[in-house]
Amino acid sequence: MTRETAIRAATDYLDHGGFTADLARRVAIPTESQNPDRRAVLGDYLEKEMRGSLEALGFTCEIHPNPAPNGGPFLVATRREPGARHTLFSYGHGDVIRGQDAQWRSGLSPWQIVQEGEKLYGRGTADNKGQHTVNIAALAAVLKARGGKLGFNVVLLLETGEEVGSPGLDAFCKQQRESWGADLFLASDGPRLSPERPTLYCGSRGAMNFDLTVDLRNGAHHSGNWGGLLADPGIILSHAIASIASPTGQIRIPEWVPAELPASVRAALADCTVGGGSDGPAVDAWWGEPGLTPPERVYGWCSFDVLAFKTGNPEAPVNAIPGKATAHCQIRFVVGTDPQQFLPALRRHLQRQGLGVVQVDLARTEYFRATRLDPEHSYVKWAVASVARTTGVKPALLPNLGGSLPNDVFSETLGLPTVWVPHSYAACSQHAPNEHVLLPVMREGLAMMAGLLWDLGEGSPLQ
């Protein structure tokens, strides 16, 4: 058997309907980790769906409770071969965001697979059920092609709380680290740079959410009687936000951005073009940090966004000055910044602006941290070469994903070199109604993963 045999077996899985059938079962399980009523369903996904699929491939599966009281369970699947020289650690998450059932367009449902042309719709198709389904199928294809052997050990961790910040994941991995004995990390989540181009990334931007509040008084007061006499919290909060970023989105707080863009990051992004395909929005070339290309702005730099802003009653405005205004904000940040300093620096900045009345609060205590494996690392070069061999094209190499993942658990807590191979694309409606994947991308993903896993069985990529 050969590498090509393994790749053909992986793509046949999609061509003959196996991928759609397996994913349909998984999508039908409503694993909404943001919905407390679905807590038991999270365990069902691991126990009733994933355990059997993995045990059929020779994995030993254990389901573990979460050390965090608000966290969902973990499934750890291990497969060890006598004499194997190294151990691969992989990861996926079985939870999804809320289904948003009523917002899907006619003919679609979050809990049912529907195919329209090259698009496969359903909640979790892109994030993350479709992606870990691809990777498990690629393992199966290599096992079949190698006569029941991989040539390496595997530890696969499936969690059920990624969409609520992965509570307990770091503590659980600290408990299990020594028993796993892994050497390197390979998994899939997030989008490609563009639908047409295979992509790898080496880490992720961090994300910190925080609230800004101006709370001046109880209740609202008639604007005719009190306009010009009572301070307007919405105006004050607007000035606070405007002081944080310029009219073109450039961050004005020095502690929120890195000192420089590393040369290895700039070199890796030199041939990258950001795009979401025909369904994606056009990039606003004038927005963000001046002097950087669009890929450098989203993969090499930090960004600040206002995710929600409320003052008064937006749904039914009245002629009254509100007493309170709030904004929910987010910083996406890269390696080279210190998130512990973000909010203290913001408070100092607001004081200097005469806006000390604005209250700053961290939205949640756990947040994803920034990580980045050097693009020049031997494992990264090996993975790029493997994907190029499979696809015949040079893949895009992103130093880190623009979004955020719990990659710090794998790179820092477990101490592993991390490479991600995403099988989705930016306009997939992830975290929105009408989530979907592109079948050609999934098919190529199956081929790439089969090639990577075959090559891993040939020898260690680590120097």
Secondary structure, DSSP 8 states (H G I E B T S, - for coil): --HHHHHHHHHHHHHTTHHHHHHHHHHTS--BTT-GGGHHHHHHIIIIIIHHHHHTTT-EEEEE--SSTT---EEEEEE--TT---EEEEEEE--B----GGGS-TT-BTTB-EEETTEEESTTTTTTHHHHHHHHHHHHHHHHHTTS--SSEEEEEEES-GGGT-TTHHHHHHHHHHHH---EEEE--SB-SBTTB-EEESEE-EEEEEEEEEE-SSS-EEHHHHTTTS--HHHHHHHHHHHHB-TT--B--GGGS-S---HHHHHHHTT-----GGGS----TTSSSTT--HHHHHHSS-EEEEEEEEES-TTS--SEE-SEEEEEEEEEE-TTS-GGGHHHHHHHHHHHTT-TTSEEEES-S--B--EE--TTSHHHHHHHHHHHHHHSS--EEESSBSS--THHIIIIIS---EEE---B-TTS-TTSTT-EEEHHHHHHHHHHHHHHHHHHHH-----
